[in-house]
Every structure is written in structure tokens, then in C-alpha cells.
Amino acid sequence: MRAYLAHINVFHGLIAVFHSEPIRKQYYLGMEERVGAPSWMLDQAEQRELVTRILASELFRKSGRLSAFLKFICEEQWKGHADAVNEQRIGTIVFQRAPGYHVGDDSIVRSQARFLRQRLEEYFNTVGAQESLVLLIPKGSYHPSFERQARHSIPSSTSPALSGQSVTGTNDTLSGARRFRVAGIIAAALLLLFLLAAVAFYWKQNAQQAAQNAGDTSVNRFWSSIFDPHRPVLIVPADSSLVLMEELNGHSVSLSTYINKNYLKDSSRESSKMWEYIAASQYTNMADLNLVARLERVSQAANVQPDIRYARDLNLKELKDSNSVLIGGSMANPWVALFSTAVHFDIDYDWTIRHDFVRNRAPGEHEQALYVENQTSQSYGVVAYVPSLDGQGHTLLVEGTSKAGTEAGAEFLTSSAFASFLKEIGADATHVPNFELLLSTQNLGGDSHHPVIICWHKLR
């Protein structure tokens, strides 16, 4: 459908060009501006009008941070202060970071610049496709660049297709007004053909699109309940350093021991350089980082900036007062134990056989009480959506018996299958019931392949 609409936009543009008196005058007077003209040659008023249209578009209207970012760097350039624009100044003025903050420890400006470039590209590929001026922010720079976009060529008076002979069968030359009228008719005919094709395509896809739109509303409701602008949001990836220490000790660490950090003070191992190094390190795994990246993209759409916290640095009070996404099972992220009474699926580890497994505390019909991982071929992932600890928000748990299991949960949450699942459990644009689901995935060298839902439960 997008391809058809793109063609339609092109022909709308053709009609506008053919019937625009200023364009005709510029063309015949030889005053057409050249493609790729540098920004200093362009009228600043035209640049401001373009930025105003961009900020008023649907793509930017709901994203206050990106709008403020774009407006700031453009205003600074128009004032002649472009040389003073740098990452730290943007972070301080636009994103309210403390003056002199360390940009190496806080990537907010770089990540937002990436989103801004993507959003601008989307604008000029869709609603701004007919803009004569294009706004770019080159990679590695925070200076806006305004460039003239190529126009559709305007037929000359000597074109055979528009000569008096080809239209009337005589050698008389058509008047300028008549030439443009004929060109408009040709463009309109072509436009009609593409409209008919687009309508046919639309009707063919109508049922599928309607189902997808219905799913999108429940997905939007789900994510907006997590990334609520009225509550703090925490994303807490797993503590892989803790898993290494548990492996060395041969037993799991409880939440209370994790909070008071007594597990770090093992007298039998304190002299070990390896133990000392692991205890001082903050490791997590790639599956968790990939999920964090996906969640950051979702949060940007909701105009919410989540706080990403290492599990060891978290405290109970801030978890109580926040919406949160906890990644990893209880061995890697002991904080999930606080939600054990709200769910039936629990990922655990059998120290005797050295295998991860999923315990199902309330198995229904055709469900097992235990799902034991086969490390060479099969892993399990758990996704649970439950109330926050204070009951005022929501918490999302994403756990796996391995890296592949966690990946399965992440992939599912950002796939079209998630919309279908939400529809199945009765979610809509106003409400998403609490739930938990168990996924099975093929473990191919530590990566997830073809995750499927084994079973799911609605929760109170």
C-alpha cells in the first residue's frame, strides 16, 4: 500500500507543479534554484517554515524531547551559534543534565540524535515527500543541513508530446495555458490509474489490516501501561556476575542476602583473585542488552525516559514506587522473587543435575508441572505482566532458562504474535488483563529460533 501511496504523492506533486504560477514564472525566467545548494544560500524564512511543518506533523507532535532537540539545534544555527553546539550543551539545555556532566557515562544525546535522524527520514519519505527542502543531520554532527530536493522536470515548449501538431494535427503552437492544461489532464489520468490500483489492493488487504489495527490498539495500551509518563520506569537487566558467584559456591543467593550483599563476603574465597574480580564487576548478557535496546525504542514512542539500573544497585523503595521491567530468573535477578505470589511460572535451577527448569505451580489441563531445559536443543522463556509492588502501576517480567529463553521472550513481545495473543486474552484499547505465558524455543548455539507459546494463564 505504501508503494502505491508514494506514486500517488508523486502525481499530486506533478499536478501542483503544472498548475503553479510561481513555478512557471521561475522556470521561464531561469530562476530555478539548483539541487544541492548549500544551506547558507537558502532563505532562512523557508527553513523556519519547513521546521514548523515538521514539528507540527504527527511524527513529532507526540515526541516532546525530539521536537525540543530539533528546535534547539536549528535555532542555534540560525542565530549563528552553530560552533557552540556540542553534545554536552545539548544534554544540559535540552535534556536537563547537570552542567559539566560526563558524556561518556550518559549517552542520552547520542541515542536521541539517532532517533531524530530516523524520524526525519520517515517524515521526508511519507508526509514530507513533496517538500522542496530537505532537513538532514549528518552522522557525527549535531548541525542541521538544509538541502534542495530534486524537482520533477517541467515539460519544455518544444516537447513533441505537447507540440501543436501532436495534439491538434496542425503546426500551430499551443498557448502556455493550454500546454499546462493538457499536462494536467495527462497527470490526472495517470493518477486515476494508480488510485484504482490502490483501491483494489486496499480491499484485498482490508480484513487483514483491520485485524492488525485491532491488535495494535491493545499493544499500545499494554506498553503505555508500562511506560506511563506519570510514574518512574525502571529497566533492570540480569546480574550475570551473581550467576558466576553462585556457580562457584554451588548454591543460589536469596533476595535478602542479595540486598544486604553478604554473599560478597565469602571468607573461603575472599583471597581468590577471581572471586575478587567477579565481586567487583557488573556483568550482564547480550540477550538482556538487546531487550533493553528494544524497550528503549518503545519508550521513545511514549515519550518516556526509563531509568536503566543494574540489579545490584537497586533498592526496595524505588522498586515499590515505580513501574518496572525485570529481566532474568531469580538466580540472575533476585528481585523477581518479590512477585512470586502473583505468578504460577517460576524459573529455578536444580543443583543436583545442573539443569534449569520451569516450575508450573498451577498446571491446567494438558500442562506439565515441570519443564526441564535441554541445553543443547530447547530452552524456555517466561513473560509475566503483573501489578507493581504498590498496586498503582505494572511490572513486566521477562525470564529465560538460558540466553535463548530470554531472547524468545524479547522477540515475542515485539512481534505480531504478541498482538494476536493480547486479543485472545481479551485485551483492548482500554484494558489489558494480567497474564503469564510460557514459551518454548529451539536453542541454536545460544540463540533463540522459532519461539512458540506452550501455555498461558490469566492472572488476578
TAGIPE-V329584 format. One record per pair of residues at least 4 apart in sequence whose C-alpha atoms are under 7 Angstrom apart, sorted by the first residue. I is the first residue (numbers start at 1). J is the second residue. If there is no record, write none. Layout:
i=I j=J
i=I j=J
This chain:
i=1 j=5
i=1 j=198
i=1 j=201
i=2 j=6
i=3 j=7
i=4 j=8
i=4 j=194
i=4 j=198
i=5 j=9
i=6 j=10
i=7 j=11
i=8 j=12
i=8 j=191
i=8 j=194
i=9 j=13
i=10 j=14
i=11 j=15
i=11 j=187
i=11 j=191
i=12 j=16
i=13 j=17
i=13 j=130
i=14 j=18
i=14 j=187
i=15 j=19
i=15 j=184
i=15 j=187
i=16 j=20
i=17 j=23
i=18 j=180
i=18 j=183
i=18 j=184
i=19 j=180
i=20 j=24
i=21 j=25
i=22 j=26
i=23 j=27
i=24 j=28
i=25 j=29
i=26 j=30
i=26 j=31
i=26 j=32
i=27 j=31
i=27 j=32
i=35 j=148
i=35 j=149
i=35 j=150
i=36 j=147
i=36 j=148
i=37 j=41
i=37 j=147
i=37 j=148
i=38 j=147
i=39 j=145
i=39 j=146
i=39 j=147
i=43 j=47
i=44 j=48
i=45 j=49
i=46 j=50
i=47 j=51
i=48 j=52
i=49 j=53
i=50 j=54
i=51 j=55
i=52 j=56
i=53 j=57
i=54 j=60
i=55 j=60
i=55 j=61
i=55 j=67
i=56 j=60
i=56 j=61
i=57 j=61
i=58 j=62
i=59 j=119
i=60 j=66
i=60 j=67
i=63 j=67
i=63 j=303
i=64 j=68
i=64 j=303
i=65 j=69
i=66 j=70
i=66 j=116
i=67 j=71
i=68 j=72
i=68 j=94
i=69 j=73
i=69 j=94
i=70 j=74
i=71 j=75
i=72 j=76
i=73 j=77
i=73 j=142
i=73 j=143
i=73 j=144
i=74 j=78
i=74 j=144
i=75 j=79
i=76 j=80
i=76 j=81
i=76 j=82
i=77 j=81
i=77 j=82
i=82 j=143
i=85 j=89
i=85 j=90
i=86 j=90
i=86 j=142
i=87 j=91
i=87 j=109
i=88 j=92
i=88 j=103
i=89 j=93
i=90 j=94
i=90 j=95
i=90 j=109
i=91 j=95
i=91 j=96
i=91 j=97
i=91 j=109
i=92 j=96
i=92 j=97
i=92 j=98
i=92 j=99
i=97 j=101
i=102 j=106
i=103 j=107
i=107 j=111
i=108 j=112
i=109 j=113
i=110 j=114
i=111 j=115
i=112 j=116
i=113 j=117
i=114 j=118
i=115 j=119
i=116 j=120
i=117 j=121
i=117 j=137
i=118 j=122
i=119 j=123
i=120 j=124
i=121 j=125
i=122 j=126
i=123 j=127
i=123 j=128
i=124 j=128
i=124 j=129
i=125 j=129
i=132 j=148
i=132 j=149
i=133 j=146
i=133 j=147
i=133 j=148
i=133 j=149
i=134 j=146
i=134 j=147
i=134 j=148
i=134 j=149
i=135 j=144
i=135 j=145
i=135 j=146
i=135 j=147
i=136 j=144
i=136 j=145
i=136 j=146
i=137 j=141
i=137 j=142
i=137 j=143
i=137 j=144
i=137 j=145
i=155 j=159
i=158 j=163
i=159 j=163
i=160 j=166
i=161 j=166
i=162 j=166
i=162 j=167
i=162 j=179
i=163 j=167
i=163 j=173
i=163 j=174
i=164 j=168
i=164 j=169
i=164 j=170
i=164 j=171
i=164 j=172
i=164 j=173
i=164 j=174
i=165 j=169
i=165 j=170
i=165 j=171
i=165 j=172
i=174 j=178
i=174 j=179
i=175 j=179
i=176 j=180
i=177 j=181
i=178 j=182
i=179 j=183
i=180 j=184
i=181 j=185
i=182 j=186
i=183 j=187
i=184 j=188
i=185 j=189
i=186 j=190
i=187 j=191
i=188 j=192
i=189 j=193
i=190 j=194
i=191 j=195
i=192 j=196
i=193 j=197
i=194 j=198
i=195 j=199
i=196 j=200
i=197 j=201
i=198 j=202
i=199 j=203
i=200 j=204
i=201 j=205
i=202 j=206
i=205 j=209
i=206 j=210
i=207 j=211
i=208 j=212
i=209 j=213
i=210 j=214
i=211 j=215
i=212 j=216
i=213 j=217
i=215 j=219
i=215 j=419
i=215 j=420
i=215 j=423
i=216 j=220
i=216 j=419
i=217 j=221
i=217 j=428
i=217 j=429
i=218 j=222
i=218 j=422
i=218 j=427
i=218 j=428
i=218 j=429
i=219 j=223
i=219 j=419
i=220 j=224
i=221 j=225
i=221 j=429
i=221 j=430
i=221 j=431
i=222 j=226
i=222 j=432
i=223 j=227
i=224 j=228
i=224 j=302
i=225 j=394
i=226 j=323
i=226 j=394
i=226 j=395
i=227 j=233
i=227 j=299
i=227 j=302
i=227 j=304
i=229 j=304
i=231 j=322
i=231 j=323
i=232 j=322
i=232 j=323
i=233 j=306
i=233 j=307
i=233 j=322
i=233 j=323
i=233 j=324
i=234 j=306
i=234 j=307
i=234 j=308
i=234 j=309
i=234 j=322
i=234 j=323
i=234 j=324
i=234 j=325
i=235 j=306
i=235 j=307
i=235 j=308
i=235 j=309
i=235 j=324
i=235 j=325
i=235 j=326
i=236 j=308
i=236 j=309
i=236 j=310
i=236 j=311
i=236 j=325
i=236 j=326
i=236 j=327
i=237 j=284
i=237 j=288
i=237 j=310
i=237 j=311
i=237 j=326
i=237 j=327
i=237 j=328
i=238 j=284
i=238 j=288
i=238 j=311
i=238 j=327
i=238 j=328
i=238 j=332
i=238 j=333
i=239 j=243
i=239 j=282
i=239 j=283
i=239 j=284
i=239 j=311
i=239 j=332
i=239 j=333
i=240 j=244
i=240 j=283
i=240 j=284
i=240 j=285
i=240 j=332
i=241 j=245
i=241 j=278
i=241 j=281
i=241 j=282
i=241 j=283
i=242 j=246
i=242 j=332
i=243 j=247
i=243 j=331
i=243 j=332
i=244 j=248
i=245 j=249
i=246 j=250
i=246 j=251
i=246 j=252
i=246 j=253
i=247 j=251
i=252 j=331
i=253 j=257
i=253 j=258
i=253 j=331
i=254 j=258
i=254 j=334
i=255 j=259
i=255 j=334
i=255 j=335
i=256 j=260
i=257 j=261
i=257 j=262
i=257 j=263
i=258 j=262
i=258 j=263
i=264 j=279
i=265 j=270
i=266 j=270
i=269 j=275
i=270 j=275
i=270 j=276
i=272 j=276
i=273 j=277
i=274 j=278
i=275 j=279
i=276 j=280
i=277 j=281
i=284 j=288
i=285 j=289
i=286 j=290
i=287 j=291
i=287 j=403
i=287 j=406
i=287 j=407
i=288 j=292
i=288 j=327
i=289 j=293
i=290 j=294
i=291 j=295
i=291 j=410
i=292 j=296
i=293 j=297
i=294 j=298
i=295 j=299
i=296 j=300
i=297 j=301
i=298 j=302
i=299 j=303
i=299 j=304
i=299 j=305
i=300 j=304
i=309 j=313
i=309 j=314
i=310 j=314
i=311 j=333
i=315 j=319
i=316 j=320
i=317 j=321
i=318 j=322
i=320 j=389
i=320 j=390
i=321 j=390
i=323 j=388
i=323 j=393
i=323 j=394
i=323 j=395
i=324 j=394
i=324 j=395
i=324 j=396
i=325 j=395
i=325 j=396
i=325 j=397
i=326 j=336
i=326 j=396
i=326 j=397
i=326 j=398
i=327 j=397
i=327 j=398
i=327 j=399
i=328 j=332
i=328 j=333
i=328 j=398
i=328 j=399
i=328 j=400
i=329 j=333
i=329 j=336
i=329 j=347
i=329 j=399
i=329 j=400
i=330 j=334
i=330 j=335
i=330 j=336
i=330 j=337
i=336 j=340
i=339 j=343
i=342 j=386
i=343 j=436
i=344 j=360
i=344 j=361
i=344 j=362
i=345 j=358
i=345 j=359
i=345 j=360
i=345 j=361
i=346 j=358
i=346 j=359
i=346 j=360
i=347 j=357
i=347 j=358
i=347 j=359
i=347 j=401
i=348 j=356
i=348 j=357
i=348 j=358
i=349 j=354
i=349 j=355
i=349 j=356
i=349 j=357
i=350 j=354
i=350 j=355
i=350 j=356
i=355 j=373
i=356 j=372
i=356 j=373
i=356 j=401
i=357 j=370
i=357 j=371
i=357 j=372
i=357 j=373
i=357 j=401
i=358 j=370
i=358 j=371
i=358 j=372
i=359 j=369
i=359 j=370
i=359 j=371
i=360 j=368
i=360 j=369
i=360 j=370
i=361 j=369
i=363 j=367
i=363 j=368
i=363 j=369
i=373 j=378
i=373 j=379
i=373 j=380
i=373 j=401
i=374 j=378
i=374 j=379
i=375 j=379
i=376 j=443
i=377 j=442
i=377 j=443
i=377 j=444
i=378 j=440
i=378 j=441
i=378 j=442
i=378 j=443
i=379 j=401
i=379 j=402
i=379 j=404
i=379 j=405
i=379 j=440
i=379 j=441
i=379 j=442
i=379 j=443
i=380 j=400
i=380 j=401
i=380 j=405
i=380 j=438
i=380 j=439
i=380 j=440
i=380 j=441
i=381 j=399
i=381 j=400
i=381 j=401
i=381 j=405
i=381 j=406
i=381 j=408
i=381 j=409
i=381 j=438
i=381 j=439
i=381 j=440
i=382 j=398
i=382 j=399
i=382 j=400
i=382 j=409
i=382 j=437
i=382 j=438
i=382 j=439
i=383 j=397
i=383 j=398
i=383 j=399
i=383 j=409
i=383 j=436
i=383 j=437
i=383 j=438
i=384 j=396
i=384 j=397
i=384 j=398
i=384 j=435
i=384 j=436
i=384 j=437
i=385 j=395
i=385 j=396
i=385 j=397
i=385 j=434
i=385 j=435
i=385 j=436
i=386 j=394
i=386 j=395
i=386 j=396
i=386 j=434
i=386 j=435
i=387 j=391
i=387 j=393
i=387 j=394
i=387 j=395
i=388 j=392
i=388 j=393
i=388 j=394
i=388 j=395
i=398 j=406
i=398 j=409
i=399 j=406
i=400 j=405
i=400 j=406
i=401 j=405
i=402 j=406
i=403 j=407
i=403 j=446
i=403 j=447
i=404 j=408
i=404 j=443
i=404 j=446
i=404 j=447
i=404 j=448
i=405 j=409
i=405 j=441
i=405 j=448
i=406 j=410
i=407 j=411
i=407 j=448
i=408 j=412
i=408 j=441
i=408 j=448
i=408 j=451
i=409 j=413
i=410 j=414
i=411 j=415
i=412 j=417
i=412 j=418
i=413 j=418
i=414 j=418
i=416 j=420
i=417 j=421
i=418 j=422
i=419 j=423
i=420 j=424
i=421 j=425
i=422 j=426
i=422 j=427
i=423 j=427
i=427 j=431
i=427 j=432
i=427 j=433
i=428 j=432
i=434 j=458
i=434 j=459
i=434 j=460
i=435 j=457
i=435 j=458
i=435 j=459
i=436 j=456
i=436 j=457
i=436 j=458
i=437 j=453
i=437 j=455
i=437 j=456
i=437 j=457
i=438 j=453
i=438 j=454
i=438 j=455
i=438 j=456
i=439 j=451
i=439 j=452
i=439 j=453
i=439 j=454
i=440 j=451
i=440 j=452
i=440 j=453
i=440 j=454
i=441 j=448
i=441 j=449
i=441 j=450
i=441 j=451
i=441 j=452
i=442 j=448
i=442 j=449
i=442 j=450
i=442 j=451
i=443 j=447
i=443 j=448
i=443 j=449
i=444 j=448
i=444 j=449
